[in-house]
Amino acid sequence: MANASPNGSDTPSSAYATAYHAPVMALEVCNSLITDASGTYVDATAGGGGHTEALLDALAPDGQVIAVDQDPEALGAVQSRLAGDVEAGRLHLIRGNFRDLPTLLREAGIDTVSGLLLDLGVSSHQIDEPERGFSFQADGPLDMRMDPERRLTAYAIVNEWPHGDLARVLGRYGEERYAGPIARAIVEARPLNTTGELAEVIRNEVPGHVVTKTLARVFQGLRIAVNGELEALEAVLETSPDILPAGRRIAVLSYHSLEDRRVKRFLRDGNFEGTVQRDIYGTRIAPFAPVDASPQTASAAEVEKNPRARSARLRIAERRAEDAAGPPVP
């Protein structure tokens, strides 16, 4: 298992960073997730392959990784970066949305795995490429699709959805306090064709001291809606017990409260409402047991190297046996 930073890099994660993407808490993920060095692990959000490579380095020579991503550019980057592992049979690439993970694995002849990693962040490459439309810091088309074959785009939401639906997206997914006025301003400014045009409407609608945070929240809300991110997250969490045997682990990296709240509740309670279910002895019934009471966060050194790591929360949980009762509920 990995215990040191390869190549003398400043942090373990920076050792696996490329121009495409910098993985967050790579060492922490490997040390917390791997329970069988010869097992098969799924990186269900492969991105640029940073966590994938870290897992391969931490596993024994007969250990394997299944890398899944809905973005063909991401899988192409992984294929190029880790061609030797693909050729050696240690790495298998699957294109698809992790909401369909059990089906994707079954189609590959796999029923259960030794561990599952979900890194819910947007890759640096996706953010930094203006043509993808994810960022308000560069002008590009209103796209925001992680899967380029997906039909819904940010353009459709911004230009075609009624005010009420648009306001709900910005309020629910962006947690934006000015959702109503911003939605109204967008409707009045239609048509909007680029991220730059949308950003200008927002800048003109909110006080100057909240512009940057508001832009981030609005773009987050649109991105989540375009990609159905919360629905996909709930789907993969609900089906994860089906592919993880007892004693195996799931690791989830989240980057905002909407994701982390769902992850925390499901890994603790087995549902998204935070409702505690108990057996006749008053003990908690849930498919997973959290390994730590609180999430892990990136070190100061890693945040300095990669500011995007600042908001990351890593939660680890272990699959309980089907007939195992949970710990007593306080």
C-alpha positions, -999 to 999 in steps of 0.1 A, spaced: 0 0 0 12 35 -8 29 52 21 51 78 5 51 104 -22 66 90 -55 93 108 -73 100 131 -44 69 152 -51 57 178 -25 26 158 -17 14 122 -25 -14 137 -47 9 160 -67 29 129 -77 -2 118 -97 -12 153 -110 -11 160 -147 -21 190 -169 -54 171 -173 -63 169 -136 -49 168 -101 -64 141 -79 -73 150 -43 -61 130 -12 -46 102 -33 -27 86 -4 -56 89 20 -79 72 -6 -56 43 -11 -48 38 26 -84 39 35 -100 20 6 -77 -9 0 -84 -40 22 -71 -66 -2 -40 -57 -22 -48 -84 -48 -84 -73 -52 -103 -55 -79 -112 -19 -73 -135 5 -92 -126 41 -99 -160 51 -110 -150 87 -119 -117 81 -136 -111 117 -148 -75 120 -158 -65 88 -141 -48 102 -111 -66 81 -85 -65 52 -109 -28 53 -111 -24 57 -74 -46 26 -68 -25 6 -93 7 16 -75 -7 7 -41 -20 -27 -52 -1 -59 -56 10 -70 -91 -21 -91 -94 -45 -64 -82 -67 -47 -108 -86 -15 -113 -118 -9 -133 -118 28 -145 -153 41 -154 -161 75 -169 -189 90 -190 -165 115 -207 -147 99 -237 -119 125 -234 -113 114 -198 -111 77 -208 -88 87 -237 -65 104 -212 -64 74 -190 -58 51 -219 -28 71 -230 -14 76 -195 -17 40 -184 -14 21 -216 11 -3 -200 -14 -13 -173 -42 -17 -199 -19 -40 -220 -9 -60 -189 -45 -66 -179 -43 -47 -146 -65 -18 -159 -99 -21 -176 -117 9 -191 -155 12 -192 -174 42 -207 -206 49 -189 -224 68 -161 -218 54 -126 -255 55 -120 -255 23 -141 -225 8 -124 -239 -27 -115 -250 -31 -151 -217 -18 -165 -198 -43 -143 -221 -72 -151 -216 -66 -189 -179 -68 -182 -183 -101 -164 -179 -87 -129 -204 -92 -101 -186 -79 -70 -155 -58 -63 -131 -52 -35 -137 -15 -32 -154 15 -49 -141 51 -53 -164 80 -63 -146 113 -68 -175 137 -74 -155 167 -85 -154 182 -120 -120 175 -135 -95 204 -140 -95 197 -177 -133 201 -179 -132 234 -160 -102 248 -179 -115 240 -214 -137 270 -225 -153 248 -251 -169 226 -224 -187 256 -209 -181 247 -172 -164 279 -161 -175 315 -158 -138 326 -160 -136 320 -197 -160 326 -226 -174 295 -242 -206 278 -253 -233 271 -227 -227 234 -227 -217 218 -193 -222 182 -204 -199 157 -189 -211 132 -215 -211 150 -249 -239 126 -261 -263 138 -234 -291 158 -249 -297 184 -223 -273 214 -223 -269 245 -202 -281 265 -233 -315 248 -232 -320 255 -195 -309 291 -197 -328 299 -229 -359 276 -228 -369 268 -193 -396 290 -177 -386 314 -149 -400 292 -121 -380 261 -132 -349 281 -138 -352 297 -103 -357 262 -87 -325 249 -104 -304 279 -91 -320 277 -56 -319 239 -52 -287 229 -69 -268 262 -66 -281 271 -31 -283 306 -45 -301 332 -23 -307 355 -54 -321 326 -75 -354 344 -83 -340 377 -94 -312 361 -113 -336 338 -131 -358 368 -140 -328 387 -154 -318 357 -174 -352 353 -189 -353 390 -198 -318 389 -214 -326 359 -237 -311 347 -259 -278 340 -242 -253 321 -262 -221 320 -241 -208 316 -206 -195 351 -208 -229 365 -217 -245 346 -188 -218 358 -164 -224 394 -174 -261 392 -166 -253 378 -132 -227 405 -125 -253 432 -132 -279 416 -109 -261 411 -76 -240 432 -52 -204 434 -61 -191 418 -30 -210 385 -37 -204 383 -75 -177 356 -75 -195 333 -51 -228 339 -69 -213 330 -103 -198 298 -88 -232 288 -73 -252 296 -105 -227 276 -127 -228 248 -101 -266 247 -102 -267 246 -140 -240 219 -142 -258 197 -117 -291 200 -135 -275 193 -169 -258 162 -158 -284 149 -133 -255 146 -108 -275 142 -76 -298 116 -91 -268 97 -104 -251 99 -70 -282 86 -52 -285 58 -77 -248 46 -73 -250 48 -35 -282 28 -34 -268 0 -56 -233 0 -41 -242 -26 -15 -250 -50 -43 -214 -50 -56 -195 -48 -23 -192 -79 -2 -191 -76 36 -158 -61 49 -152 -42 16 -152 -4 15 -165 26 -4 -147 59 -6 -165 91 -17 -149 125 -23 -174 153 -23 -169 190 -29 -201 208 -18 -228 203 8 -255 190 -15 -233 160 -23 -217 155 11 -250 156 29 -264 127 8 -232 107 12 -230 112 49 -266 102 55 -265 72 32 -232 58 46 -245 63 81 -282 55 79 -287 38 45 -310 65 32 -309 101 22 -334 115 47 -311 108 77 -338 85 92 -323 60 117 -337 25 113 -333 2 143 -336 -35 151 -354 -48 181 -324 -41 203 -323 -4 193 -292 -7 172 -288 10 138 -296 -10 107 -277 2 76 -257 -15 48 -225 4 57 -206 14 88 -186 46 86 -149 41 92 -144 75 108 -169 98 126 -158 128 106 -146 132 70 -110 134 61 -98 167 45 -67 176 25 -35 187 42 -24 223 42 4 213 19 -19 198 -6 -43 227 -5 -14 251 -11 -4 230 -41 -40 224 -54 -65 250 -40 -94 230 -54 -87 204 -27 -98 229 0 -135 220 -2 -130 182 -5 -144 158 20 -135 122 20 -158 97 36 -151 60 40 -175 33 50 -173 -5 52 -199 -29 40 -216 -47 69 -226 -84 68 -262 -88 59 -271 -101 93 -248 -77 113 -265 -51 135 -251 -16 136 -235 1 165 -259 14 192 -276 47 184 -268 74 211 
